[in-house]
Amino acid sequence: MNAKSTDEKYTELIGELRLKLNLLADKIAPKVYEYEFLKQ
């Protein structure tokens, strides 16, 4: 994905996508350690 674009719609959508990905990562992070996919 492009980091920057002059297209306003693309910039808006990519910002929203990144926000949702961060929220999802925060939600699943505890389970990653609980089910020992990663060791702390």
N, C-alpha and C positions, 0 to 999 in steps of 0.2 A: 504494500500500500504506500502511496505517496505521503511523505511527511507534510508537504505543503502544496497548495493548489490555489489558483486564482478563481476557481469555480466556487461560489459561495455555497451552493447546495451540497457539493461534495464535502467541503470543509465542515458544514453543519452535520452531515450524516456520519462522517468519520469520527467527529468529536463525540457524537452520541454512541457510536459503536464502541469506542474506547472506554467511555464511561461505563457502559453495560458490561464490558469484559472485565473491568476492574471490580465491579460489584459482584459478578459471578466468581471471580477469583477469591474475593474476601469471603464469600459464602462457602466455597468448597475447601478452603485452606485447612480448617480444623479437621475435616474428614480425611484429608491426605495423611495427616500424622496419626489420626486415630486408627486408621486401617493399615498403617505402617507402609504406605507407598514410599514415604521418606522417613528417615530417622531424624529425630531432633538433636 
